[in-house]
């Protein structure tokens, strides 16, 4: 239990940030899963259409510090690489 005024405020801020971080992570997870399913189902046209939404979710999460920049770049790179392999 927080006793000092600063510790109480830190707890409030952490709760607030946890909500936003969870929201960003959920958006990334859902879009990655949807795109991966399209790639696995051999639907490259649909998967390509879902890429902008995927990039947007990943970039937003990285911008807000939910995930690191290199993690975001790695995720985008791997998904794109998988998609290009199905197109060929």
C-alpha positions in Angstrom: 0.0 0.0 0.0 1.3 3.4 -0.9 1.7 5.8 2.0 3.2 9.0 0.6 1.5 11.4 -1.7 4.0 10.7 -4.5 3.5 7.0 -4.2 -0.3 7.3 -4.4 0.0 9.5 -7.5 2.5 7.0 -9.1 -0.1 4.2 -8.5 -2.8 6.3 -10.2 -0.5 7.0 -13.2 0.5 3.3 -13.5 -3.1 2.2 -13.6 -3.9 4.7 -16.3 -0.9 3.7 -18.4 -1.6 0.0 -17.9 -5.0 0.5 -19.5 -3.6 2.2 -22.6 -0.7 -0.2 -22.9 -3.1 -3.1 -22.8 -5.2 -1.5 -25.4 -2.3 -1.0 -27.8 -1.0 -4.5 -27.2 -4.4 -6.0 -27.9 -4.7 -4.0 -31.1 -1.3 -5.3 -32.3 -2.0 -8.8 -31.3 -5.4 -8.9 -33.0 -4.2 -7.4 -36.3 -1.1 -9.7 -36.4 -3.3 -12.7 -35.8 -5.8 -11.6 -38.5 -3.1 -11.0 -41.1 -1.3 -14.3 -40.2 -4.5 -16.2 -40.7 -5.0 -14.6 -44.1 -1.4 -15.5 -45.1 -1.9 -19.1 -43.8 -5.1 -19.4 -45.8 -3.2 -18.4 -49.0 -5.1 -15.2 -49.5 -2.3 -12.7 -50.3 -4.6 -10.1 -51.8 -6.6 -9.9 -48.6 -3.5 -10.0 -46.4 -2.0 -7.1 -48.4 -5.1 -5.1 -47.8 -4.8 -5.7 -44.1 -1.2 -4.5 -43.9 -1.9 -0.8 -43.5 -4.0 -1.5 -40.4 -1.3 -3.8 -39.1 1.4 -1.2 -39.6 -0.8 1.5 -38.0 -1.3 -0.6 -34.9 2.3 -1.5 -34.6 3.5 2.0 -35.2 1.1 3.4 -32.6 2.2 0.9 -30.0 5.9 1.8 -30.7 5.2 5.6 -30.6 3.5 5.4 -27.2 6.3 3.2 -25.8 4.2 0.0 -25.4 6.6 -1.9 -27.6 10.2 -0.9 -28.6 11.0 0.5 -32.0 13.2 -2.4 -33.0 10.4 -4.8 -31.9 8.0 -3.0 -34.1 10.4 -3.0 -37.1 11.0 -6.7 -36.6 7.3 -7.5 -36.4 6.6 -5.6 -39.6 9.6 -7.1 -41.4 8.6 -10.7 -40.5 5.0 -10.3 -41.5 6.0 -8.7 -44.8 8.5 -11.4 -45.5 5.9 -14.1 -44.9 3.5 -12.3 -47.2 6.0 -12.0 -50.0 6.8 -15.7 -49.7 3.1 -16.5 -50.4 2.9 -14.1 -53.3 5.7 -15.8 -55.2 
